[in-house]
């Protein structure tokens, strides 16, 4: 009896990683698609690209908000997650995002003078029940940074 309960307690540890990764990708895709619909309908942004890959990472969504170019990091979390999507973007992740955003700006022929970084948090319970918390203009770039400017980071 005791052996059975210990085995059943740890059975989740031995799940195939590919199954878990596939589920996480589906949840992430659901969150990104929800945010794309939200920023088009409610914030009237124009999406340029999704999942732009650089050498050091990926930008989930790049969009225009009027004259400003917006880099959006999407975090999808369960309704009861202990750490919010906003707080899950820590110093290390911000540094990686800064490098990728700079790389994107450098790839443009004429980079915009105005750009910013936003975080979109999708909280879900079921596929039909979710909320989006949108945090605009999160500090990512150093004060006075302009596209093409060389920094040590």
C-alpha positions in Angstrom: 0.0 0.0 0.0 2.8 2.4 0.9 4.8 1.5 -2.2 1.8 2.2 -4.4 1.2 5.6 -3.0 4.8 6.6 -3.3 4.9 5.4 -6.9 1.7 7.2 -7.8 3.0 10.3 -6.1 6.2 10.4 -8.3 4.6 9.1 -11.5 4.3 12.7 -12.9 8.1 13.1 -12.8 8.6 10.4 -15.4 6.4 11.9 -18.1 7.9 12.3 -21.5 9.5 15.7 -21.9 8.2 16.0 -25.5 4.6 15.7 -24.3 5.2 18.5 -21.8 7.0 20.7 -24.3 4.2 20.2 -26.8 1.5 21.2 -24.2 3.6 24.3 -23.2 3.9 25.3 -26.9 0.1 25.0 -27.4 -0.6 27.1 -24.3 2.0 29.7 -25.5 0.5 29.8 -28.9 -3.0 30.2 -27.5 -1.7 33.2 -25.4 0.1 34.8 -28.3 -3.0 34.5 -30.5 -5.2 36.0 -27.8 -2.9 38.9 -27.4 -2.7 39.5 -31.1 -6.5 39.7 -31.3 -6.5 42.0 -28.2 -4.0 44.5 -29.5 -5.6 44.7 -32.9 -9.2 45.2 -31.5 -8.7 47.1 -28.3 -5.4 48.9 -28.7 -5.6 49.4 -32.5 -2.1 48.3 -33.2 -0.8 46.9 -36.4 1.2 43.6 -36.0 4.3 43.4 -38.1 5.6 40.0 -37.2 5.4 37.2 -34.6 8.1 35.1 -33.2 11.0 37.0 -34.7 14.2 35.0 -34.0 17.5 36.7 -33.3 20.9 35.3 -32.3 20.1 35.4 -28.6 16.4 34.8 -28.4 12.9 35.6 -29.8 10.5 38.5 -29.8 7.0 37.3 -29.4 5.2 40.2 -31.2 6.4 43.3 -33.0 3.7 45.9 -33.8 3.2 49.5 -34.6 1.2 51.7 -32.2 0.9 54.9 -34.2 4.5 56.1 -34.8 6.0 53.9 -32.1 7.4 50.4 -32.7 6.4 48.1 -29.9 8.1 44.9 -28.8 5.7 42.7 -26.9 6.6 39.8 -24.6 3.7 37.4 -24.0 3.5 35.4 -20.8 0.7 32.9 -20.4 0.0 31.6 -16.9 -2.6 29.6 -15.2 -5.1 31.6 -13.1 -3.6 30.2 -9.9 0.1 30.5 -10.8 2.2 31.7 -7.9 4.3 34.1 -10.1 2.5 36.5 -12.4 3.5 36.8 -16.0 4.7 40.4 -15.4 7.0 39.4 -12.5 8.3 36.4 -14.4 10.2 38.7 -16.8 13.3 39.1 -14.6 16.6 40.8 -15.1 18.2 38.0 -17.1 15.2 37.7 -19.5 15.1 41.5 -19.9 18.8 41.6 -20.8 18.2 38.9 -23.4 15.2 40.7 -24.8 17.2 44.0 -24.9 19.8 42.3 -27.1 17.2 40.8 -29.5 15.2 44.1 -29.7 18.4 45.9 -30.6 19.2 43.3 -33.2 15.8 43.8 -34.7 16.2 47.6 -34.8 19.6 47.2 -36.4 18.1 45.0 -39.1 15.8 47.8 -40.3 16.8 50.1 -43.1 15.5 53.2 -41.3 14.8 52.4 -37.6 12.0 54.4 -35.9 12.9 57.1 -33.4 10.2 55.9 -31.0 10.0 52.3 -29.7 9.0 50.6 -26.4 8.7 47.3 -24.7 5.4 46.0 -23.4 4.4 42.8 -21.5 1.1 41.1 -22.1 0.0 38.6 -19.5 -2.7 36.0 -20.3 -4.3 34.4 -17.3 -6.4 31.3 -18.1 -8.5 28.7 -16.3 -10.1 27.1 -19.3 -9.7 27.8 -23.0 -12.8 29.9 -22.9 -12.0 31.7 -19.7 -9.0 34.0 -19.7 -8.1 37.6 -19.0 -5.3 39.7 -20.5 -3.4 42.2 -18.4 -1.4 44.6 -20.6 1.6 46.5 -19.2 2.8 49.2 -21.6 6.2 50.9 -21.6 8.2 48.6 -19.4 11.8 49.9 -18.8 14.1 47.8 -21.0 16.3 50.3 -22.8 18.6 52.7 -21.1 17.4 56.3 -20.9 18.4 58.2 -24.0 19.0 55.0 -26.1 18.4 55.4 -29.8 18.4 52.8 -32.5 21.9 52.2 -33.8 23.5 53.5 -30.7 26.4 51.3 -29.5 26.2 50.3 -25.8 28.2 47.9 -23.7 25.2 46.3 -22.1 
